[in-house]
Amino acid sequence: MLLGFKAEVDADKIPNRNFNAIRDVLADETFTPEIVMKSSPAASGLCDWIINITMYYDVVISVEPKKLAVAEAQATLAAANAKKAEVDVLVARLNKELAELMAEF
């Protein structure tokens, strides 16, 4: 189950309250893999995993609004580029007409 937990975090299926609930434990100075290793190597690995998955969650949460902002900016850019392409076509047509009129003049 732990191997698939990252995908659950990525899919935003883990409630924020779960990570908030562990913050007090993470703040405890004795909750380190090195200290826990003295009691149990398996628990040490789990301790390390908890610390790292929480850090990963914090990064995911801070990056998500930035991803949304980038997507919005890209959509705005695409719309502006489409409008520019239309204007470029219009300018080219008008320049051609102007050249024809100048030649006639």
N, C-alpha and C positions, 0 to 999 in steps of 0.2 A: 504494500500500500504506500510505503514511503517513496518508492521509486516513481509512482504516478502523481505524487503530491504537487510537484512543480507544475505539471500540466493543469492541475486544479487551480493553482494560484494564478497561472497565466489566463485561465478561462474565467477568473474572478468568481469562482465557486466557493471560496473560503471566506466566511464572514470576517469583517474587520474586527469584530469583538473577540474572535479567537486569538488574534495577534495582540490585541490590547490586553487580554487576560494573561499573557505570558510575560509582559513587560516587567512586572515585579520580580519574577524569577530571573530574567536576564540581567536585571540590575544587581542581583545578589553577587557579591564578590567571590563567593565559593562556587558559583555555577560556571566553571570553566572545564574544558576537557581534561586539562592536566590534573586538577584537583579531584574531579570525578573518577579519573583513571585509577586513583588509589583505592577506590571502593570496587569499581567494576569496569573493565575494558569495554564491555558492550554498552554500558550506560555512558561511558565517555564518548563513544561514537554517536550515540543518540543526542547527547548534549551538544556536540559539535554540529550535528545536523540541524538541531533546533535553532542554534545561533545563526547558522548560515541561511536557512530557509527564511528566517525572520528578516535578515538583512536583504535577501533577495526580494521579499515581499515589499519592504520599504522602498527599494529601487523601482520595482514595478509600479507602485502607487505614485511615486514622484514622476515617473516617466510618462505614464498614461495621459495626463493632461497635455504634455508636450507633444505626444503623438497625435492627439486630436487637433492641436493647434497647427501642426505641420500639415495634416490632411486638409484642414480648412484653408490654409495658405496655398496649398497645391491646387485646390479647386478654384480659388480666386485667381491664381496665376493662369490656369488653363482657360478660364473664362476671358481674362484679359488678353491672352495670346490669340484666342479665337476672334475677339473683337478687333485686335490689331491686324490680323490677317484679312478681315473684311475691309478695313480701312486701307490697307496696302493695295488690295485689288481695286478699290475705288480710286485711289490716287493714281495708280498705273493707268486706269481707263481715262481719267481726266487729263493726265499728261499726254496720252496718245491723242485725245481729241484736241488738246491745246496745240500739239505739234502739227496736226492736220490743218487747224485753223490758221496757224502762223504761216504754213506753207501756202495756203490759199491767199492769204493777205499779201 
